[in-house]
Amino acid sequence: MIPNTGTEPFSLYDRVYNGRFSPDGNLYYCGSQSDVRIFDTTDPYEWQLLKEQDGIGIRWTVTDMDITPC
């Protein structure tokens, strides 16, 4: 939930183990039991999903991650 707005930028049905904004605040990435997602958060009210990597069926959970410029 975005504070004071009632807006939910995205939904996950599995446990989220981590999430972090990039240093400039324009990206948010998170890892759950089922996938890893990267969002463009340039507009804080309209997050855009940039990349999603499924992890279902391979029996792993991402418990820590970081991001670097490409």
Number of C-alpha atoms within 10 A of each C-alpha: 10 10 7 6 8 8 12 12 15 11 7 10 8 11 11 17 13 14 17 16 17 14 10 7 12 14 19 21 22 21 24 21 19 20 18 20 16 21 20 18 20 14 9 13 12 14 18 17 16 13 12 14 11 13 16 11 7 8 8 12 17 16 13 11 12 10 13 6 4 3
